[in-house]
Amino acid sequence: MTLDAIRSLPATAARPTLYDKEQLVRLHAVVAMTIRVLKKQGKRIKTIVRETGISHNTVKKSR
């Protein structure tokens, strides 16, 4: 996901339609997935925090 897509998410959850069914997407899951992808790309925690605005503790705890 791009930073703009993350920033445009509602505060808690979104309900997009996928495969003709409404899906519940929680913001926490999206943030965790984004952090995982950035870490796999070799981004450092400081860089992730600076680029996304996600708190340092959240990034550090995410596996």
PDB file of N, CA, C and O in Angstrom:
ATOM      1  N   MET A   1       0.839  -1.184   0.000  1.00  0.00           N
ATOM      2  CA  MET A   1       0.000   0.000   0.000  1.00  0.00           C
ATOM      3  C   MET A   1       0.877   1.238   0.000  1.00  0.00           C
ATOM      4  O   MET A   1       1.978   1.250   0.550  1.00  0.00           O
ATOM      5  N   THR A   2       0.369   2.255  -0.619  1.00  0.00           N
ATOM      6  CA  THR A   2       1.111   3.507  -0.625  1.00  0.00           C
ATOM      7  C   THR A   2       0.779   4.306   0.628  1.00  0.00           C
ATOM      8  O   THR A   2      -0.223   4.052   1.296  1.00  0.00           O
ATOM      9  N   LEU A   3       1.624   5.263   0.932  1.00  0.00           N
ATOM     10  CA  LEU A   3       1.377   6.107   2.100  1.00  0.00           C
ATOM     11  C   LEU A   3       0.068   6.869   1.962  1.00  0.00           C
ATOM     12  O   LEU A   3      -0.646   7.053   2.948  1.00  0.00           O
ATOM     13  N   ASP A   4      -0.258   7.317   0.750  1.00  0.00           N
ATOM     14  CA  ASP A   4      -1.518   8.036   0.543  1.00  0.00           C
ATOM     15  C   ASP A   4      -2.717   7.137   0.830  1.00  0.00           C
ATOM     16  O   ASP A   4      -3.708   7.585   1.408  1.00  0.00           O
ATOM     17  N   ALA A   5      -2.628   5.872   0.429  1.00  0.00           N
ATOM     18  CA  ALA A   5      -3.726   4.935   0.687  1.00  0.00           C
ATOM     19  C   ALA A   5      -3.896   4.707   2.182  1.00  0.00           C
ATOM     20  O   ALA A   5      -5.020   4.637   2.679  1.00  0.00           O
ATOM     21  N   ILE A   6      -2.784   4.591   2.898  1.00  0.00           N
ATOM     22  CA  ILE A   6      -2.840   4.393   4.347  1.00  0.00           C
ATOM     23  C   ILE A   6      -3.447   5.618   5.016  1.00  0.00           C
ATOM     24  O   ILE A   6      -4.306   5.499   5.889  1.00  0.00           O
ATOM     25  N   ARG A   7      -2.997   6.787   4.603  1.00  0.00           N
ATOM     26  CA  ARG A   7      -3.495   8.021   5.225  1.00  0.00           C
ATOM     27  C   ARG A   7      -4.972   8.270   4.938  1.00  0.00           C
ATOM     28  O   ARG A   7      -5.647   8.931   5.727  1.00  0.00           O
ATOM     29  N   SER A   8      -5.482   7.757   3.832  1.00  0.00           N
ATOM     30  CA  SER A   8      -6.888   7.994   3.490  1.00  0.00           C
ATOM     31  C   SER A   8      -7.842   7.022   4.174  1.00  0.00           C
ATOM     32  O   SER A   8      -9.058   7.169   4.051  1.00  0.00           O
ATOM     33  N   LEU A   9      -7.314   6.033   4.891  1.00  0.00           N
ATOM     34  CA  LEU A   9      -8.169   5.085   5.598  1.00  0.00           C
ATOM     35  C   LEU A   9      -8.893   5.762   6.754  1.00  0.00           C
ATOM     36  O   LEU A   9      -8.364   6.696   7.357  1.00  0.00           O
ATOM     37  N   PRO A  10     -10.100   5.296   7.064  1.00  0.00           N
ATOM     38  CA  PRO A  10     -10.793   5.834   8.238  1.00  0.00           C
ATOM     39  C   PRO A  10     -10.063   5.426   9.515  1.00  0.00           C
ATOM     40  O   PRO A  10      -9.187   4.562   9.485  1.00  0.00           O
ATOM     41  N   ALA A  11     -10.420   6.039  10.619  1.00  0.00           N
ATOM     42  CA  ALA A  11      -9.693   5.835  11.873  1.00  0.00           C
ATOM     43  C   ALA A  11      -9.695   4.393  12.365  1.00  0.00           C
ATOM     44  O   ALA A  11      -8.706   3.958  12.956  1.00  0.00           O
ATOM     45  N   THR A  12     -10.764   3.636  12.146  1.00  0.00           N
ATOM     46  CA  THR A  12     -10.817   2.289  12.717  1.00  0.00           C
ATOM     47  C   THR A  12     -10.961   1.177  11.697  1.00  0.00           C
ATOM     48  O   THR A  12     -10.249   0.178  11.788  1.00  0.00           O
ATOM     49  N   ALA A  13     -11.855   1.311  10.730  1.00  0.00           N
ATOM     50  CA  ALA A  13     -12.075   0.221   9.781  1.00  0.00           C
ATOM     51  C   ALA A  13     -12.707   0.734   8.491  1.00  0.00           C
ATOM     52  O   ALA A  13     -13.295   1.815   8.449  1.00  0.00           O
ATOM     53  N   ALA A  14     -12.568  -0.071   7.446  1.00  0.00           N
ATOM     54  CA  ALA A  14     -13.197   0.226   6.161  1.00  0.00           C
ATOM     55  C   ALA A  14     -13.957  -1.022   5.715  1.00  0.00           C
ATOM     56  O   ALA A  14     -13.640  -2.132   6.143  1.00  0.00           O
ATOM     57  N   ARG A  15     -14.955  -0.839   4.856  1.00  0.00           N
ATOM     58  CA  ARG A  15     -15.736  -1.980   4.361  1.00  0.00           C
ATOM     59  C   ARG A  15     -15.773  -1.963   2.826  1.00  0.00           C
ATOM     60  O   ARG A  15     -16.816  -1.683   2.235  1.00  0.00           O
ATOM     61  N   PRO A  16     -14.639  -2.262   2.180  1.00  0.00           N
ATOM     62  CA  PRO A  16     -14.643  -2.302   0.716  1.00  0.00           C
ATOM     63  C   PRO A  16     -15.325  -3.576   0.206  1.00  0.00           C
ATOM     64  O   PRO A  16     -15.440  -4.565   0.931  1.00  0.00           O
ATOM     65  N   THR A  17     -15.771  -3.534  -1.044  1.00  0.00           N
ATOM     66  CA  THR A  17     -16.369  -4.718  -1.660  1.00  0.00           C
ATOM     67  C   THR A  17     -15.294  -5.452  -2.446  1.00  0.00           C
ATOM     68  O   THR A  17     -14.593  -4.855  -3.263  1.00  0.00           O
ATOM     69  N   LEU A  18     -15.169  -6.745  -2.195  1.00  0.00           N
ATOM     70  CA  LEU A  18     -14.185  -7.574  -2.872  1.00  0.00           C
ATOM     71  C   LEU A  18     -14.858  -8.885  -3.232  1.00  0.00           C
ATOM     72  O   LEU A  18     -15.454  -9.538  -2.375  1.00  0.00           O
ATOM     73  N   TYR A  19     -14.765  -9.271  -4.496  1.00  0.00           N
ATOM     74  CA  TYR A  19     -15.427 -10.496  -4.971  1.00  0.00           C
ATOM     75  C   TYR A  19     -16.925 -10.464  -4.668  1.00  0.00           C
ATOM     76  O   TYR A  19     -17.505 -11.464  -4.245  1.00  0.00           O
ATOM     77  N   ASP A  20     -17.538  -9.310  -4.888  1.00  0.00           N
ATOM     78  CA  ASP A  20     -18.976  -9.103  -4.684  1.00  0.00           C
ATOM     79  C   ASP A  20     -19.438  -9.299  -3.245  1.00  0.00           C
ATOM     80  O   ASP A  20     -20.627  -9.505  -3.002  1.00  0.00           O
ATOM     81  N   LYS A  21     -18.526  -9.238  -2.300  1.00  0.00           N
ATOM     82  CA  LYS A  21     -18.890  -9.337  -0.887  1.00  0.00           C
ATOM     83  C   LYS A  21     -18.239  -8.188  -0.135  1.00  0.00           C
ATOM     84  O   LYS A  21     -17.124  -7.772  -0.449  1.00  0.00           O
ATOM     85  N   GLU A  22     -18.954  -7.684   0.862  1.00  0.00           N
ATOM     86  CA  GLU A  22     -18.397  -6.616   1.691  1.00  0.00           C
ATOM     87  C   GLU A  22     -17.360  -7.220   2.633  1.00  0.00           C
ATOM     88  O   GLU A  22     -17.622  -8.232   3.283  1.00  0.00           O
ATOM     89  N   GLN A  23     -16.196  -6.606   2.705  1.00  0.00           N
ATOM     90  CA  GLN A  23     -15.112  -7.093   3.549  1.00  0.00           C
ATOM     91  C   GLN A  23     -14.828  -6.070   4.646  1.00  0.00           C
ATOM     92  O   GLN A  23     -14.857  -4.864   4.399  1.00  0.00           O
ATOM     93  N   LEU A  24     -14.559  -6.543   5.837  1.00  0.00           N
ATOM     94  CA  LEU A  24     -14.180  -5.648   6.928  1.00  0.00           C
ATOM     95  C   LEU A  24     -12.658  -5.624   7.011  1.00  0.00           C
ATOM     96  O   LEU A  24     -12.031  -6.660   7.233  1.00  0.00           O
ATOM     97  N   VAL A  25     -12.071  -4.459   6.835  1.00  0.00           N
ATOM     98  CA  VAL A  25     -10.621  -4.310   6.911  1.00  0.00           C
ATOM     99  C   VAL A  25     -10.321  -3.398   8.085  1.00  0.00           C
ATOM    100  O   VAL A  25     -10.676  -2.219   8.072  1.00  0.00           O
ATOM    101  N   ARG A  26      -9.681  -3.934   9.082  1.00  0.00           N
ATOM    102  CA  ARG A  26      -9.340  -3.138  10.263  1.00  0.00           C
ATOM    103  C   ARG A  26      -8.017  -2.421  10.022  1.00  0.00           C
ATOM    104  O   ARG A  26      -7.089  -2.975   9.432  1.00  0.00           O
ATOM    105  N   LEU A  27      -7.953  -1.200  10.484  1.00  0.00           N
ATOM    106  CA  LEU A  27      -6.761  -0.384  10.294  1.00  0.00           C
ATOM    107  C   LEU A  27      -5.534  -1.060  10.888  1.00  0.00           C
ATOM    108  O   LEU A  27      -4.454  -0.997  10.301  1.00  0.00           O
ATOM    109  N   HIS A  28      -5.678  -1.702  12.034  1.00  0.00           N
ATOM    110  CA  HIS A  28      -4.543  -2.364  12.681  1.00  0.00           C
ATOM    111  C   HIS A  28      -3.912  -3.396  11.747  1.00  0.00           C
ATOM    112  O   HIS A  28      -2.688  -3.480  11.652  1.00  0.00           O
ATOM    113  N   ALA A  29      -4.736  -4.176  11.061  1.00  0.00           N
ATOM    114  CA  ALA A  29      -4.224  -5.204  10.154  1.00  0.00           C
ATOM    115  C   ALA A  29      -3.462  -4.578   8.992  1.00  0.00           C
ATOM    116  O   ALA A  29      -2.429  -5.097   8.568  1.00  0.00           O
ATOM    117  N   VAL A  30      -3.971  -3.470   8.481  1.00  0.00           N
ATOM    118  CA  VAL A  30      -3.311  -2.792   7.365  1.00  0.00           C
ATOM    119  C   VAL A  30      -1.968  -2.225   7.807  1.00  0.00           C
ATOM    120  O   VAL A  30      -0.979  -2.333   7.082  1.00  0.00           O
ATOM    121  N   VAL A  31      -1.930  -1.627   8.982  1.00  0.00           N
ATOM    122  CA  VAL A  31      -0.681  -1.067   9.508  1.00  0.00           C
ATOM    123  C   VAL A  31       0.340  -2.177   9.724  1.00  0.00           C
ATOM    124  O   VAL A  31       1.502  -2.030   9.345  1.00  0.00           O
ATOM    125  N   ALA A  32      -0.078  -3.282  10.326  1.00  0.00           N
ATOM    126  CA  ALA A  32       0.838  -4.399  10.577  1.00  0.00           C
ATOM    127  C   ALA A  32       1.392  -4.949   9.265  1.00  0.00           C
ATOM    128  O   ALA A  32       2.587  -5.228   9.163  1.00  0.00           O
ATOM    129  N   MET A  33       0.533  -5.104   8.268  1.00  0.00           N
ATOM    130  CA  MET A  33       0.970  -5.616   6.977  1.00  0.00           C
ATOM    131  C   MET A  33       1.951  -4.646   6.315  1.00  0.00           C
ATOM    132  O   MET A  33       2.958  -5.068   5.746  1.00  0.00           O
ATOM    133  N   THR A  34       1.658  -3.367   6.389  1.00  0.00           N
ATOM    134  CA  THR A  34       2.530  -2.352   5.802  1.00  0.00           C
ATOM    135  C   THR A  34       3.904  -2.359   6.451  1.00  0.00           C
ATOM    136  O   THR A  34       4.921  -2.285   5.760  1.00  0.00           O
ATOM    137  N   ILE A  35       3.938  -2.448   7.772  1.00  0.00           N
ATOM    138  CA  ILE A  35       5.213  -2.487   8.492  1.00  0.00           C
ATOM    139  C   ILE A  35       6.008  -3.719   8.084  1.00  0.00           C
ATOM    140  O   ILE A  35       7.213  -3.629   7.847  1.00  0.00           O
ATOM    141  N   ARG A  36       5.339  -4.878   7.999  1.00  0.00           N
ATOM    142  CA  ARG A  36       6.017  -6.112   7.598  1.00  0.00           C
ATOM    143  C   ARG A  36       6.652  -5.977   6.219  1.00  0.00           C
ATOM    144  O   ARG A  36       7.797  -6.379   6.012  1.00  0.00           O
ATOM    145  N   VAL A  37       5.900  -5.409   5.278  1.00  0.00           N
ATOM    146  CA  VAL A  37       6.413  -5.235   3.918  1.00  0.00           C
ATOM    147  C   VAL A  37       7.621  -4.305   3.918  1.00  0.00           C
ATOM    148  O   VAL A  37       8.628  -4.598   3.273  1.00  0.00           O
ATOM    149  N   LEU A  38       7.527  -3.187   4.636  1.00  0.00           N
ATOM    150  CA  LEU A  38       8.641  -2.239   4.683  1.00  0.00           C
ATOM    151  C   LEU A  38       9.878  -2.857   5.324  1.00  0.00           C
ATOM    152  O   LEU A  38      10.995  -2.612   4.869  1.00  0.00           O
ATOM    153  N   LYS A  39       9.693  -3.656   6.376  1.00  0.00           N
ATOM    154  CA  LYS A  39      10.832  -4.311   7.023  1.00  0.00           C
ATOM    155  C   LYS A  39      11.484  -5.317   6.081  1.00  0.00           C
ATOM    156  O   LYS A  39      12.709  -5.426   6.040  1.00  0.00           O
ATOM    157  N   LYS A  40      10.669  -6.056   5.323  1.00  0.00           N
ATOM    158  CA  LYS A  40      11.215  -7.026   4.367  1.00  0.00           C
ATOM    159  C   LYS A  40      11.993  -6.334   3.261  1.00  0.00           C
ATOM    160  O   LYS A  40      12.918  -6.912   2.691  1.00  0.00           O
ATOM    161  N   GLN A  41      11.621  -5.099   2.956  1.00  0.00           N
ATOM    162  CA  GLN A  41      12.331  -4.324   1.947  1.00  0.00           C
ATOM    163  C   GLN A  41      13.637  -3.759   2.498  1.00  0.00           C
ATOM    164  O   GLN A  41      14.397  -3.110   1.779  1.00  0.00           O
ATOM    165  N   GLY A  42      13.888  -4.013   3.777  1.00  0.00           N
ATOM    166  CA  GLY A  42      15.131  -3.562   4.381  1.00  0.00           C
ATOM    167  C   GLY A  42      15.072  -2.172   4.985  1.00  0.00           C
ATOM    168  O   GLY A  42      16.109  -1.597   5.316  1.00  0.00           O
ATOM    169  N   LYS A  43      13.879  -1.625   5.131  1.00  0.00           N
ATOM    170  CA  LYS A  43      13.755  -0.291   5.734  1.00  0.00           C
ATOM    171  C   LYS A  43      14.057  -0.366   7.222  1.00  0.00           C
ATOM    172  O   LYS A  43      13.675  -1.323   7.896  1.00  0.00           O
ATOM    173  N   ARG A  44      14.734   0.632   7.718  1.00  0.00           N
ATOM    174  CA  ARG A  44      15.023   0.714   9.151  1.00  0.00           C
ATOM    175  C   ARG A  44      13.816   1.275   9.884  1.00  0.00           C
ATOM    176  O   ARG A  44      12.986   1.966   9.293  1.00  0.00           O
ATOM    177  N   ILE A  45      13.722   0.975  11.178  1.00  0.00           N
ATOM    178  CA  ILE A  45      12.594   1.424  11.987  1.00  0.00           C
ATOM    179  C   ILE A  45      12.464   2.944  11.940  1.00  0.00           C
ATOM    180  O   ILE A  45      11.356   3.464  11.805  1.00  0.00           O
ATOM    181  N   LYS A  46      13.578   3.659  12.051  1.00  0.00           N
ATOM    182  CA  LYS A  46      13.543   5.133  12.009  1.00  0.00           C
ATOM    183  C   LYS A  46      12.924   5.634  10.705  1.00  0.00           C
ATOM    184  O   LYS A  46      12.137   6.581  10.705  1.00  0.00           O
ATOM    185  N   THR A  47      13.287   4.992   9.599  1.00  0.00           N
ATOM    186  CA  THR A  47      12.778   5.398   8.292  1.00  0.00           C
ATOM    187  C   THR A  47      11.282   5.143   8.190  1.00  0.00           C
ATOM    188  O   THR A  47      10.542   5.980   7.674  1.00  0.00           O
ATOM    189  N   ILE A  48      10.830   3.980   8.681  1.00  0.00           N
ATOM    190  CA  ILE A  48       9.402   3.651   8.643  1.00  0.00           C
ATOM    191  C   ILE A  48       8.612   4.672   9.451  1.00  0.00           C
ATOM    192  O   ILE A  48       7.572   5.153   9.001  1.00  0.00           O
ATOM    193  N   VAL A  49       9.100   5.004  10.637  1.00  0.00           N
ATOM    194  CA  VAL A  49       8.415   5.980  11.500  1.00  0.00           C
ATOM    195  C   VAL A  49       8.344   7.336  10.807  1.00  0.00           C
ATOM    196  O   VAL A  49       7.294   7.979  10.794  1.00  0.00           O
ATOM    197  N   ARG A  50       9.451   7.764  10.237  1.00  0.00           N
ATOM    198  CA  ARG A  50       9.503   9.074   9.582  1.00  0.00           C
ATOM    199  C   ARG A  50       8.588   9.115   8.354  1.00  0.00           C
ATOM    200  O   ARG A  50       7.870  10.096   8.157  1.00  0.00           O
ATOM    201  N   GLU A  51       8.604   8.065   7.527  1.00  0.00           N
ATOM    202  CA  GLU A  51       7.845   8.071   6.277  1.00  0.00           C
ATOM    203  C   GLU A  51       6.347   7.841   6.468  1.00  0.00           C
ATOM    204  O   GLU A  51       5.546   8.351   5.686  1.00  0.00           O
ATOM    205  N   THR A  52       5.957   7.087   7.487  1.00  0.00           N
ATOM    206  CA  THR A  52       4.543   6.735   7.646  1.00  0.00           C
ATOM    207  C   THR A  52       3.845   7.496   8.757  1.00  0.00           C
ATOM    208  O   THR A  52       2.624   7.649   8.725  1.00  0.00           O
ATOM    209  N   GLY A  53       4.591   7.971   9.731  1.00  0.00           N
ATOM    210  CA  GLY A  53       3.971   8.634  10.873  1.00  0.00           C
ATOM    211  C   GLY A  53       3.448   7.652  11.909  1.00  0.00           C
ATOM    212  O   GLY A  53       2.815   8.054  12.886  1.00  0.00           O
ATOM    213  N   ILE A  54       3.712   6.354  11.699  1.00  0.00           N
ATOM    214  CA  ILE A  54       3.309   5.327  12.662  1.00  0.00           C
ATOM    215  C   ILE A  54       4.248   5.427  13.859  1.00  0.00           C
ATOM    216  O   ILE A  54       5.440   5.684  13.690  1.00  0.00           O
ATOM    217  N   SER A  55       3.721   5.228  15.064  1.00  0.00           N
ATOM    218  CA  SER A  55       4.546   5.403  16.258  1.00  0.00           C
ATOM    219  C   SER A  55       5.699   4.398  16.310  1.00  0.00           C
ATOM    220  O   SER A  55       5.595   3.284  15.796  1.00  0.00           O
ATOM    221  N   HIS A  56       6.783   4.809  16.932  1.00  0.00           N
ATOM    222  CA  HIS A  56       7.986   3.983  17.046  1.00  0.00           C
ATOM    223  C   HIS A  56       7.686   2.660  17.740  1.00  0.00           C
ATOM    224  O   HIS A  56       8.167   1.614  17.303  1.00  0.00           O
ATOM    225  N   ASN A  57       6.897   2.689  18.819  1.00  0.00           N
ATOM    226  CA  ASN A  57       6.577   1.458  19.550  1.00  0.00           C
ATOM    227  C   ASN A  57       5.783   0.481  18.698  1.00  0.00           C
ATOM    228  O   ASN A  57       6.006  -0.727  18.778  1.00  0.00           O
ATOM    229  N   THR A  58       4.864   0.978  17.888  1.00  0.00           N
ATOM    230  CA  THR A  58       4.076   0.112  17.014  1.00  0.00           C
ATOM    231  C   THR A  58       4.970  -0.577  15.999  1.00  0.00           C
ATOM    232  O   THR A  58       4.827  -1.774  15.750  1.00  0.00           O
ATOM    233  N   VAL A  59       5.889   0.173  15.414  1.00  0.00           N
ATOM    234  CA  VAL A  59       6.798  -0.394  14.419  1.00  0.00           C
ATOM    235  C   VAL A  59       7.716  -1.416  15.068  1.00  0.00           C
ATOM    236  O   VAL A  59       7.953  -2.488  14.511  1.00  0.00           O
ATOM    237  N   LYS A  60       8.227  -1.087  16.236  1.00  0.00           N
ATOM    238  CA  LYS A  60       9.170  -1.965  16.926  1.00  0.00           C
ATOM    239  C   LYS A  60       8.522  -3.298  17.313  1.00  0.00           C
ATOM    240  O   LYS A  60       9.160  -4.346  17.217  1.00  0.00           O
ATOM    241  N   LYS A  61       7.249  -3.264  17.753  1.00  0.00           N
ATOM    242  CA  LYS A  61       6.562  -4.476  18.200  1.00  0.00           C
ATOM    243  C   LYS A  61       6.097  -5.356  17.047  1.00  0.00           C
ATOM    244  O   LYS A  61       5.909  -6.560  17.223  1.00  0.00           O
ATOM    245  N   SER A  62       5.911  -4.771  15.877  1.00  0.00           N
ATOM    246  CA  SER A  62       5.398  -5.529  14.737  1.00  0.00           C
ATOM    247  C   SER A  62       6.442  -6.517  14.247  1.00  0.00           C
ATOM    248  O   SER A  62       7.619  -6.180  14.115  1.00  0.00           O
ATOM    249  N   ARG A  63       6.002  -7.743  13.979  1.00  0.00           N
ATOM    250  CA  ARG A  63       6.954  -8.782  13.531  1.00  0.00           C
ATOM    251  C   ARG A  63       6.906  -8.953  12.057  1.00  0.00           C
ATOM    252  O   ARG A  63       7.635  -9.779  11.507  1.00  0.00           O
TER     253      ARG A  63
END
